[in-house]
Amino acid sequence: MGNETNLHTLIPLVNFKAILGVDDREDALSRYCLVTATFTIEQYCKRRLFRKKHTDYLTFSGDHIFTLREYPVRKILSVYAADSGAVLAGQPLFEGENLVNPEHYYCLPEPSTDDEGGGSPLDEGIHEDIPFSLVLRPPLRLSCGERAIRVRYAAGYVPGKVPPDLASACLELAAWNMSRYRGRRIGLTGAVRGKGADGEHLELSMPENVRGLLEPYKRRTI
């Protein structure tokens, strides 16, 4: 049996099994449905929601505020400057990457941690599903037009500390998948009658009520 802490799921396996009344004989199916539901949700929302580490490469264009790709941010792990024309605290950078002192940057809004201590716990009703930014402080100066910043950070949610509507979406989608697998009706609805449309029909990849729950978490693109 795999390690549940490493399971790519937005809700704990034990919670899912308890709510659906699933015993250990269907443990493998439960894991598969949860992981599949989580990846399907991330694909639909066009973003990573399960907590993990990310690396962004940012282009400096004169503004010292950079929007990070994934959110909510839990912690900035490290920031590197790599630009031969840059000056960091009065010292020229001629080769390779240079670790930026944490005093020279901060995250906006301020991250709250979930499971690793410190900060504000998510279960206090703090809604933070908005893009986060890395803000550079003077005297960090970089040349425009260079991919000058590499930032490593942790972002996303851990099982058990996920917003209720997002957790419900994962639960409902995983349960929906499990029902299809149990009934061996994968990809098909039941018989549909009327208007000459009797017979089996392909079903949607995600129920409409799940789509509604996920609407606030979709990445907005222009």
N, C-alpha and C positions, 0 to 999 in steps of 0.2 A: 504494500500500500504506500502511495506517495505521501510526501510531506504536505499537509494541508496548508501550512504557512506559505508554501511556494506555489499554491494553486492560483492561477490567473482568473480570479472571480471577484465580483463586487460584493457578494454576500457570503458569509461563512457556510461551508459545507454542512456543518452540524445544524445550523439554523434551517437551511433548505430541507434537510431530511426530516427534521422535527415538524415543520409546518406541513409538509406533504405526507407525513406518516410513513416515510421510506425507511426500510431496515437495511442492514449491511449487505444483504444479498444484491441490492441494486446500487451499491456504492460506486462501482465503476461507471454506471450509466448516469448517476447523479453528478459525478465529477465532469463527465463529458458534456452534459447538458449545461452546467454552470459555466464552464470555460467557453463553450460555443456561444452561449448567450452573451457573455461579456465581450468577446471579440466581435460579435454581430453588432452590439450596441456601440462599440468604439468605431466600427466601420460606418455605421449610420450617422454618428455624431461627428465624424471626421476629426477625431482627436483621441488621445490616450487618456483613459480615465482611471485605470488601475495604477497605483503608485509604483513608480520606478525612476531610475536615473536617466537623464537626458543630456545631450550636448547640442548647443546651438552655436552656429558660426554667424556672427553679426557684422554687417557692413557699417562703418562709421561714415556719416554724411554731414557731420557738424552738430547734430543733436546728441546730447549726452543721455537720452532716455531711449532704451531699446525694449521693444515688446518681446517677451519670451513666448515661444510657440505653445508650450503645454502649461496647463494650470489646473487646479490651484497649486502654486509653488509652496513647497514645504521648507526648503532650505537651499541657499546658494552654496554649492560645495567648493567651487573655485572659479576664478576668472583669470584669463591669460590675455596679454596684449602681444600681438605679433605684427609689427610694422616697422620696417627699417627707418622710416622717417618720423617715428614717434618720439615723444619726450615724456618720460614718466618721472615726476618729482625732480625735474631738472637734469635727469640722466638720460642720454640718448640710448635708444635701443637699436643695435646694428645687426643682430643676428638671432634667429630662433625665437622662441616664445619666452615671455617674462611673466612670472606670477604677479598679479596685481594684489597689493595689500588690501585686506578687507576694509581698511579705513577709507579707501578710495571709492567704494561703491556701496549701494544698499538696494533692497528690493521694495517695490511699491505695488500694492499695499504690503505692509509687513506680514510675512508668512506666519501662519499659526500651525504648529505641529499637530500630528495626529497620534502616532503610536510610539514616538521615540523621545518623549519627555519635553517639557518646556512649552511655552506658548499657550494658546487657548485651545482647549479640546473642541472638536467638531460637534460633539453632542450637546453643546450649550446653545445650539440654534444659530450659530454664526454662519451666514450664507456668504460664501466666498467664491462662487463659481463665475469669476470674471477674469479676464486676462491680467497677468502680472507683468511688471516691467523691471528691468535692471537699470539703475540710475548711477551714472559715474559722477564722482565728485572731483573738483579741481584738487591738485594741479595735474591730473591726468589729461594729456593732450595727444591727439592722434591726427594723422593725415587723412583727409577726406578720400573716399573712394576705395579704401582698402578694407578687405575682410579682416579687420584688425582685432576683433574680440572673439575669444572662445570661452563660453561659459558652460560649466557643468552644474546641474541642479537636480533636486528631487522634486517631483510633482505628482499629483494624483491622490486617489483615495485608497484606503485599506479596508478590507472587509470588516463589517461591524461598525464602521464610522463613515458611512456614506449617507448623503442626503436621502430622506425617506422616499421621495418620488423616484429617485434613481435606483434605490434598492428595490422598490416595488417593481420597477420595469425589469430589472434583472431577474427577480423572483418569478414574475409572470411569464417572461419569455422562456426561462429555463423549464418551468412547469409545463408550458405549452409544447416545448420540444419533447419533454419526457412523455407526455400523453401521446404524441405522434409516434414516437419510437415504440412505446408499449403496445400500441394498436397496430403497428406495422403499416401505418398510413402515411409514410413519409412523402411529402410533396403533394398529397391528394386530400381534398375535402371529402365529406360524405356525399351521398347522392343528392343532386340538385334537380328539382322537378319544376316543370312549368315552362311555358314559352318554347317548347321543343328542345330544352336544354338538359334532358334527363341524362344521368350518368355521372362519372367521376370528373372532377375539375381540379386543375392546379390551384393551390392556395398561395396566399401571400407569404413572404418570408418572415413577416413580423405582424402580429395583430395590431389593429388600429389603436386600441387603448394603450398599447405599449408605445407606439409612436407619439401619442399625445403626451405621455409622461416624459418622454425624452426631448420634447421640443425645446425646453429651456436650456438644454445642454449641448445643442448642436452648435458647431463652430460656424460663426457668421462670416461669409466670404462676400467680397464685392466683385 
